[in-house]
Amino acid sequence: MIGTDFAWENGRGKYDAGRFQVGGNAIYFRNDNHTETISSVENFVTATQKGSFDAAHAYANSLNQAVHARLRLKWNPDSLTQLSFRPSYEWSRGRTGGNSRSATFDADPFAHYGVTEVDEVLGRVHATRFVGDTVRVADSFLKNVNTRYDLSRTTTHKVEGDLNLTRLIGGRNGRNITFEARGGYNTTANDAYSRADLYKRVAADATGPRMAAGGTHQYTDRPSTSWNYRVGLSYVQPLVGKLFLETRYSYQHKYTDGDRSLYNLMSLDGYSTLADFLSAHTQLGTVSQLYVPGTTGVIPWLDPAQLLSRLNADDVQAAVRDAQNSQYATYRYDNHHVQLGLRYNVGAVRLSAGVQLSPERTRLQYERAAIGRIDTVRNVLNFAPNVRLRYAFSKTTNLDFNYRGRSSQPSMTQLIGVVDNSNPPPHLGGQPRLAPRLEPRDAPLL
């Protein structure tokens, strides 16, 4: 990590009219990580069910880089008013990769093979060559075998700005009014490649135990864009002594879109040209009938002898796109936040208590082959009380109690009854009956 910062002011007093301050910082961050994980797990279940044993050896590596740049500007038009503006920019890029071997058994493989190391167990398993649709194995207690390779890349650009205007009313007795405006824009490009050679146990035949192929070979493209803005107004009123009433209101609008295109590359195995692939998959039509993802027009021509390459990558992707597990979704949020609270600061006591009400409206436009198109709206009301008490026994010892209630809602896609089987096992599915929940948090610290 390397960075720099700066600060400058024009020398006028803290509350003087015309005071101007400028500052900022920039940081470059890089993290290169390599890990190796060897694990052996025994899974216990009920007395009437059979447990299982897992053995796995995995390698993973990652490279993450980021640049953060922030600027802060402050200006006092007069002695009772302060205007500040804080823009920022963030860039990040990450790349991860990994490979693993794992196996699951009905019985203890260490006792069965007479070995003590996970690699020895996996070596015995992979003495059998797992190739083809069905493989005959020597061990009937072997449930499944999985060999997996993964690679992913992510690039993000993020721009934000925060404008704040505060006006003291009636001098410096604590009464003030503040206007704030915030906004941001974010883009993310993400793609991933994975191959999982998964074999599961099936019914044995006369020749002995068998395992059947059920893996995946996929490429996933996940671009997304989001932007948001928020405007708010707050007012602080002194009541008695050091007791203050605080009121806040803000409105926020957020927009997010996410496009997941999933491609089953396993269907391309064994074909050297697009023409060969289409000849074996006549249900996809001819070359001239392939659709380019994201458009409604057809490709007018394509050389059928062209090798599978970047020149016809869009056409190949159109042919092998997994419509069942690809999806497109846009979210639009309209959130209101109303907060009312009391603040009391005297001597060793710091106390604040209040409540926040947040009416939220969410609109989801969702498209997926299994359910077609959905355009739905959800309205919820979140309620969140909070209390914080801090008592200082001395300059070095204090007691801090913080209670914050928070209600959370299932995401809109979690409420849609669609099964995602893009990465077996397991199969993930939505549940329309999921309910919101209140999560109170209290944390006494000494």
N, C-alpha and C positions, 0 to 999 in steps of 0.2 A: 504494500500500500504506500502511496506517495500523495502528498497534497500540499496546498498552500492556502493562505487566507490573508485578508487585508482589512483595514478599517481606517476611516478618516472622518473628521468632523471640522466644522468651521470655527470652533473655539468659543461659541456663545454658550451661556449658561443653560442648565437643564430645562428650565421653564421659560427661557427668553424667546421672544418672537424672532423668527428668522433662523432659528437653530436648524442646522442640516447635518445629517450623518449618512455615510454610505459605507458599506462593508460587504464582504462575501467570502466564499471559499470554493475550492475545487479539489476533488479527491479522485484518484484513480485506484481501483481495487482489483486485485487478481488473486484467485485461489485455485490451486492445482492439487487435486486430491486423488489418491489411489488407495483402494481398500480391498482386502481379501477376507471373506467370511466362510468359516467352516462350522457347520452346525449338525447336531444330532438331537432329535426331539422324540420323546415318547408321549403320545396323546392318550389320556385316560378318559373313558366314558363310563356309562352306567354298567352295573353288574351283568345286565342282560345283553349288552352290546360289546362288540369286539373293538379293542383299541387299535392304534396304528403307530408305526415308527417311521420317522422321516430322516433322511440323510441328504445333505446338500453341501456343495462347494461352489462359491460364487466369487467372481472378480468384478470390480466396478472402478471406473475412473471418471473424473469430471474436471472441466476447466471453466471457470466463471470469471468474467471480467465486467467491470462497471465503471462508469464515470458519473459523478454527481457534481453539479455546479449550481451554486445558490448566490443570490444577490439580495441585499436588504437596503432599503432607502427610507429615511425618516426625516420629516420636515414639520416644523412648528409655524404655521401661518401667523399665530398670535400666541400669547402666553397661556391660553386655555384650550387650545386646539392642537391635536397631533394627527398627522397623516403618515401612514406607512404603506409600503408596497414591497412584497417579497416574491419575486419570480424565481423559478428553478427549472432545471433541465436534468434528466437522467437518461443514460444509455446503458444497456446491459446486454451481454451476450453470454450464452451458456451452451456447453456441449457435454453430453454424458454418454457413456458407453459401458457395456458390461456383457458378461457371458456367465452362464451357470449350468451346473448339472445337478439334478436332484432325483430322488426315488422315494416311493412310499411302499411300506410293507405291512403285512398282517401280523408278522411275528418279528422278533428281535433279530435283525440281520447279523449283528456282531456275534451272537451265540451260534447262529446257523452256519455262518461262514468260518467261524473260529478265528476272527480278526479283531483288532482293537482300534483301527483308524478308519475315519470316514472315507478317505481316498481308497482304502483297500476294499471297502464295501462297494463303492461306486465302480471300482475297477472290475470287480466280479460281475456286476450288473452289465457293464458295457463290454464285457467279453463277448456278448451277443451283439451282432451288428443290427442296429435298428434302421432298416431301410425297407420301403414298400408299404403296402396297405396293411398287411398282416405279418406278424413275426412270431415264430415259435420260441418259447423260452423254457429254461430248465427248471425254474423255481416257481411253484404254484402260489407261494405266499407273496409274490411281487405284484403290487396293485397298479402302479403307474410309474413311468419314467419320463422325465422332461429335460430336454436340452434346449437352452434359450440363448439368443443373441439380441442385443438391443443397442440402438444408437438414436440420439435425439439432439436437436439444435433449436435454440430459442434466441430471438433478438427482440429487444423492447426499446421503444422511444417514448418518453413521457415528458410533457411540458405542463407546468402548473403556475398559478399566480394567486396571490392573496393580497387584497386591498382592505385597509382598515382605517376608519376615521373616527376619532374619539373627541368629544366635546365635554369639558367640565362645565357644570351649571352652578352658578352661585358661589364661585370661588373653589377652594380646595377642601371642601367639607365631605367629600366622598360621593356627591351626587354627580352622575355623568350619564351620557347617552352615547352609544357606539353603533356605527353602521359598518357592516363587513360584506365583502363580496369575494367569492373564490371561484376558480374554474380550472379545468384541466383537460388535457387531450392525451390519449394513450393508444399506441399501436403495438401489436405483438405478432411476430411471425414465428410459427412453430411447425416443425416437421419431424417425423420419427419413423424409424425403420425397426422392425422386429421379426424374428423368426423363432418359433417355438415348435420343436419336434416332440410332440406329446404322444405317448402310447399308453393306452388303458387296457386293463385286463378284460377279456371277454370269455365267454363260455369255452371250456376246453373241448377238444374233439378226441378222436381215437388216438391221435398221435401225441397228445399231451397239452400242457397249458399254452394259451395263445394271447397275444396282445395286438390291438388294432390301433392304427394311426388316427389321430384327431387333432393335429396341431394347426398352427397358423403361420402364414408368411405375409406380412402386411407392411404397407406404407401409409402413413397418416399425415394429412396436411390440415393445420388448425390456425388459420389467420383470424385475428380478432381486432376490433376497434372499439374504443369507448371514449366518451366525453361527458363532462358534467359541469354544472355551475350551481352555486349556492349564494343566496342573499339573506342577510339577517339583521336584526335590530335588537339591541339589549339596553336595559335601563337599570341603574343602581340608585336606590333611595335610602338615605340614612333614616333610621327610626328613632332609636333611643341609644345614646352613648355610642358604643362601637357595634351596635346591632344594625345590619343592613338588609334591606329587601332587594333581591335580584330577580329580574324578569328577562326572559329571552324568547325570541321567536325567529325561526329561520325556515326558508323554503329551499328545497334542493330538487333538481331534476338531473337524472342520469340516463344515459343511453349506452347500451352494450350490444354488440352483435358478435356472434361466434359461429364459425362455419367449420364443421368437421367432415372432411372427405376421406373415406377409408377405402383402400384398394387391396384386394386379395391377390397378391403376387404369386401365390402357390399355383394358381391356374395357368401361369406362364411357364412353369417348369417344363423343360423338355422341348420347347419351341424356340427356334432360332430366328424366325421371321414372323411378322404380323400375319402374313398370308397363311402360314402353316397353322397359326393359332385359330384364325377364323374358319379355316377349313374343318377343323376339329370341333368347332363350336358354332354350328350353323344357326343356332337360335339367336345369335348376336347380329346376324345380318351380314352384309358385305361391307367392304371398306368404305364405300361411298355413303353408307348409312350410319356411320359412327358419329356420335354427338360429342362436341367439345364441352367439358364441364363448365357450367355457368353461362351457357348460351342456349338459344333455341334453334339455331341453324345447323345444317348438316355440313360435313366436309365434302366439297365437290369432287376431290380426286386425291389419290394417294398411290404412290408406287408400291405395288404389292410385294415387290422383292426387297423393299427397304428393311434393313435390319432394325431390331428393337433398339432404338437409340433416342437421344434427346430430340432428334428431328421429328419423330412421331410420338414423343412421350405423351402429349395430350390425348392422342388417339388411343394409345394403349391403355391409358388410365381410364378413359371413357368406357372401354370394353370390360375392364376388370373392376370397376367401381362397385363397392358393396353398398347398394342402395338401402339395404335393410338396416345397416348400422351407421350410415352417414346421416348427418342432420344439419339443419341451419336454424338458428334461433336469434331473435332480437328481443331485448328487454328495454322497457321504458318505465322509469321509476319517477313518481311524484311524491315527495316526502315532506311533511310538515312536522316541525319540532317546537313544542311549547314547553318552557321550563319556568318553574316558580320555586324560589328557594330563599333561605335565610343564611346569613354569614355573621359570625361573632368572633372577634379577635381581641382578647384582653390578656395581657401578661403571658402566663404559661399555657393558656387555653386557646385552641384554635378549633372552632366548630362550624360546620356547614351541613345543612340538611335541605332536602328539596324533593321535588317530584317532576318527572318529565312525561308528557303525553306526545305520542308520535303517530298520527294518522298517516298511513302509507297506501299508495295505489300503485300496483304493478301490472303492466300489460305485457303479455308474452305472445309473440308470433313465432310459431314453431312448425317446422316441416320435417317429416320423416316418413319413409315409405310405409312403415307398419301402421301408421295412423293417419297419414295424409297431412293436411294443414290444420293448425289450431290457432285461433285468435281469441285469447281469453284475458279477462281482467280480474284481479284479486284486490280486495280492500281489507285492511286489517288496522287495528288500533293497538299499539304497544304502550305499556305502562311500566315505568321504571322509577321506583323510589330510591333515594340514596342518602346516606349519612356518613360523615367523616368527622372523627374526634381525635385531636392530637393534644396530648398533655406533656409538657416538658418538665421533668423532675430536676434536670440540671442542663448545663450546656452540652453534655455528652450523652444524656439518657433521656429518652422520651417514650411514651406509649402512643401508638397510632392504631386506631380502629377504623376500618373502612368497610362499609356495607354498600353494595351496589346491586340493585335488582336489574335484571335484563331479560327481556322476552325475545325469543327467536322463532322464526318461521321456517318450515321446510321450503327448499327452493321450488320454483315452479315446475322444473323438470322432474323433481323427486315425487311430485304428485301425479305425474302422468304414468299410467300403467303400461310401460313399454319395457321389455327385457332387452338388455344390452349383452349380447353374447360375442362381442368382438374379441374378447381376450379370455377364452376358457382355460382352466376353470378360474374363478367361479362365474356364474351368470348374475349380473346385477339388474335389478328391476325396480321401477317406481312403485309407490304405494299411495293411491288416492286418499286413503284414510289417515295419513299422517296428520298429527295435530300440533299446534304451536305449544311452546313450553316456556315457563318462567324459570330463570336460572339465577337465584340470589347468590351473591358472593360476599363473604365477610372474611376479613383478614386482619386479626389483631397482631400487631408487631411491637416488639419491645426492643 
